[in-house]
């Protein structure tokens, strides 16, 4: 049942105050699903008003779907973690800051980095909510009700308890997008362009989860005879979703806002992006030096690989400034042996290695 759509229409009557705060901050506020969920359900704590980063519409959703909010926080945390993994060898490494903006001034620039953060965060919420439905953790949903795939073998049973990606998609659309939709900006303005860009990238993140969903089957029968096969809908690992969105980041399309208040491709020779592609309005800073305005932390002191030709190589990571080399002593387990029964005994080995850090 589609509960997010009518609720979204209701929430659009509220106007939000534009701020640097973002709902992604739920991923950094330490919402403990196991310990705090009961407090949400009983209303023992007015947590919805205490959570920083929520817009008016999202606060309303918090009150209406209190058991969902810890999972939204878990999804945001999943997105942040994946962002940091995907960009661990880049000048911009998806670092978070100590306030409710999560990524700091980086999100003020309508760059491909902002595009990726919106997409991966939305994807994280879809992923977590869909799995929570399957596990019976949420009151408004259960197992997937997806239709049987047309190409599924006719003798195989479509059943089991699949991940409810449909509900995860709808709820995430309502929760994440309401922040953008409750803001009204002049047509053709930069703020309207950024709003449309964020909505587009939110959708690309949600679709990334759907595009990686697969059908999983299991055999049943005496002694593994596989006399009966049951199939269901299952999420891919979130790493696959992250890899997919990282590819979309690398091929993101630069767009602009026209006088009619629509996004269009800036370079007419480029293809029009699909709903699964990422878009951005502005070029990215180089992130080479610390800049509080752009949110760049710079690459001074970052570890690099002296021989690597890629983005983690010292030449690119250090922006041509050179690097320092120093010796470091590493300790690691070695010579491990298994003893019956049942433990492993290892030695500790030390070795001296060269570490390179950017000047």
N, C-alpha and C positions, 0 to 999 in steps of 0.2 A: 504494500500500500504506500502510495506516494504522499508522505506527510510533509516533506520539505517544501514542495512547490507552493501550496496555499499559504503556508507559514511565511514563505519568502515574500509573497505578495503583500501580506499583512505588515511585514517588517519594513517594506519600502516606504511606508508612510512616515517613518522616523528619519530624521536627518542627523548624520553623524558629524562630529567636529573632526576635521582633518588633523592628524598628529603623526608624530614619528613612531608612536607605539604600534605594535602589531600583535595579532593573535598568536603568531609563532612563539611569542614569549611563554606561552603555556608549556612549551617544551623545555624551558629553563627554570620553571618555578617549582620544580620538585614535586609535582602532583603524584602522589603514590596511589596507584590504582587500588591496591588491595586494602590499604588502611584508610583512605579518604572516601572511597565510594559510598560507604554506609552513611557517612556524614552528609554527603550530597542527597542521598535518598531520604534521610530523616529530616533534612533541613536544619540540622543541629548547628551548622555554621553558615553564615551568609557569604559563602565563598564566591558567588557570582559577582558580587560588587567589589570583592577584594582582589580579584584577578586582574592584573594590569595587562593592557594591550587589547582588551575587547572593545569593540565598537558598541553603540547602543543596541543595534540589531543582534549582535552576537551575545550580548548580555541577556537579552530577552530569550534567545535560544538556550542559553545556559539554564535559565529557570524552567523552561519547558522540557528540556532534555537533560536533566542533571546527571543522569548516569552515563551520558555520552562524553561529558567534558574530560574526565580523566583519560579517555581513549583519544580524544583530540590532542591532548597534551603528549600522549605517547606517540601519536602519529607525527606531530611536529618535531619531537625529539628524534624520531627515526629519520625524518627528512634532513634535519640539521647534521646528524651523524653521517648520513650518506653523502651529503654535500661536501663535508670535510674529507671524506675518503676520496671522492672523485677528484678533488682539487688539491690533494696533499702535495703534489709535485708542481703546482703552479704558483706564479707570483701572488695571485690572489688565492688564498687557501681556505676561504670560507670561514674565517675566524669570527667568533662571536664576541660581542662587547658586553660590558656589565650593566646594561640597562634594558628597558622593555622594547627597544627597537631591534634587538637581537643581533642584527648585522650592521647596525650603525648607519652612517651616512651613505653607505653603499647602495641602500635601497632608494635613496633620493635621486640617484642617477638612473635614468631609464635605459640601462645598459643590458647586455646579455647576461651579466652576473645577477642582476635583479630578476631577469626573466627566469633563470635557472632556479633561484631560491624560491620563487613563487610556485613554480611547477613541481619541484621536488617536495615541498612542504604539503601541497595539496595531495600529491600522490601518497605521501606518508599517511595522511588521515584516511584516505580511501582504503588503503591496505589494512590498517589497524582496525577500522570500524567493520570492514567486511569480514575479517577473521573473528572479531568479537561477536558478531551476529551468529556465525557458525557455531561458536563455542557456548552460545546461550547466555552471554554476559549482558545483553541489552534488552530492555523491555519491549522495544518497538519492532524487533526483527528476529528472524531465526535463520534456518538453513536457506540456501539459495533456491529460488523458484524459477531458475532459468529454463527455457525451453530445451527440449532434446535436440542436439545437433543433427542436422539433416544427413550428414555423412557417417554417423555412428552406425556400426554394424547392427542390423535389425534384431539379432539374437541377444544383443547385450542390453542390460537393464540400465536405464537412466534413473539414478536414484542416489542413495547415500546422502550425506549432509555436506553439501558444497559451500564454499565461501560465498557470502552474499554480496557480490561485487555491485549488484544493482542498487541495493540499499546504501552501501558505502559511497557509491557515486552520488546518489541523490542527496544524502545528508551532507556530504562534503560540499556539494554545489551550493546548497542553501547556507551553510555555515560560513564557508570561506568567501563566497562571492558577495554576500550581503554587505560586507564592509565597503566594497567598491560601489555597489548599486545604490546605496543610500546617500551617496554624494552626487550632487548635481553641479556640473561645471559648465561654463559657457562653451557652446559648440565650436570646435576648431582650436580650443585653447590647449596649452601644453598639459594642464592638469587633466583635461578630458582624454587627451591622447594617452597619458600614463594610466588612467583608469581602464581604458579599453585594452591597453597592452597587458595590464595585470589580469584582467578577466580572460583574455585569450590564453595567457600562459598558465593560469589556474586550470583551464579546460584541457590544455595540452598535458598537464601533469596527471589529471584524472584519466584521460584517455590512454596514457602510457601504461597504467595499471591494467586497464581493460585489454589493451593490445597484447600484453604478455600473459594473459590468463590462458590456462590450458585445460584440456580434458584429461583427467586421471582415472585409470581403471584398475580394478583389483580382481584377482581370481578367487573363486570359492569352490570348495568341493573336497571330498575325502581324499586324503593323501596327496593334496596338490593336483587333483585331476582337472581343475579349472572347468568344471561342468557348468559353472555359473560365473558370469562376469558382470560386475557392477561398475558404473562410471559416474563421475560427478565433476563439477566445476571447481578448479583449484587455482589459487593465486600462485604466480611465479615468485621466486625469491626477490626481495626488494633490491638486491644487488643488480639483478637483471633490469629492473625498472630504472635504477640509477645509471647503468651503462647506456640504456636506450636514451635517456634524457641528456646524458653527457654528449652523445652523438648529435642530438638536436641542438645543444648549446653550440657545438663546433660549427654547425651549419645554419645558425639562427639568421633570420632575415631582418634587415633594417627597414623599418616602415616610417611613415609620417602621418600626421593627422591632417585631413583636408578641411576645406571650409564647410563641408556638409557634416562634419563631425564623424568621419569614417576613417579607419586606418587604410592606407594604401602603400604598396611597395615603393620605396624611395627611388630605387633604380628600375626603370621600366623594362630593362633587359632581363631582370630576374623573374623567376616564377612566383606566382602568387602563393603564399604559404597556406598549407592546409591547417585544419583545426588541431593536428597533432604536432605541428612545428612550433618552435619558439620564435618570438619576434621581439625586437627592441627598437627604441626610438633614437638612442644616442650611442656614440662610440664609447668604448671602455677607456678609463685611464690606464696608464701603463703599470701602475702599482709598484713602481721601482723604489720610490722614496716615500717616506711617511708624509701624509697629507691629511690633516683633520677634516678638511672640507669634503674630500672625496671618500674618506673612510679608509684610505690606503695605509697599511701598517708598514709598507716598505719591505725590502728583502734583506736589510742589514742583519747579519747574524744568522740568516737561514742556512741550514745545511744543504750542500749541493754535491753532485757527482762530477768529479773532474773530467771523466772520460765520456760521460753520456752526451749524446747529441741532442736529446730531447729537452722538454721544458724543465726537467730537474737537473740538467747540466749546468755547470758553474757559469758558462758563458751567457746563457739565457737567464737563468735565475738571478744572477748578480748584475744583470743589465750592463755588462761590459766594464764594471768597476773593479773586477778582479776578486780574488778570494784569499783567505788566510788558511794555512795548513797547520795543524797541530796533532800531536800524538795523543792517543787515548788508549787506555787499558780496558779491554772488554773481558768480562767473566761469563762463561756459559757452561752449561752441562755437557758432558762428553763421556764417552766410554760407558754408556749405560748397559746394564745387564739385567735380565729378568731372572728372578729366583723363584723356584717352585717351593711352596705356593704362599703368598702371591704378592710379590713386591718387586720394585725396580730400584736398583742401586746405581748411582751415577757418580762420576768424578767431576770436579770443577776445573775447567781449563781456562787459562788466561792467554790472551794474545794482544799484541800491540798493533793498532791500526791507525791509518792516517784519516783524519776528519777534515773536511773542507767547509768553510763558512764564508758567506759573502761579506765583502768589505762594505 
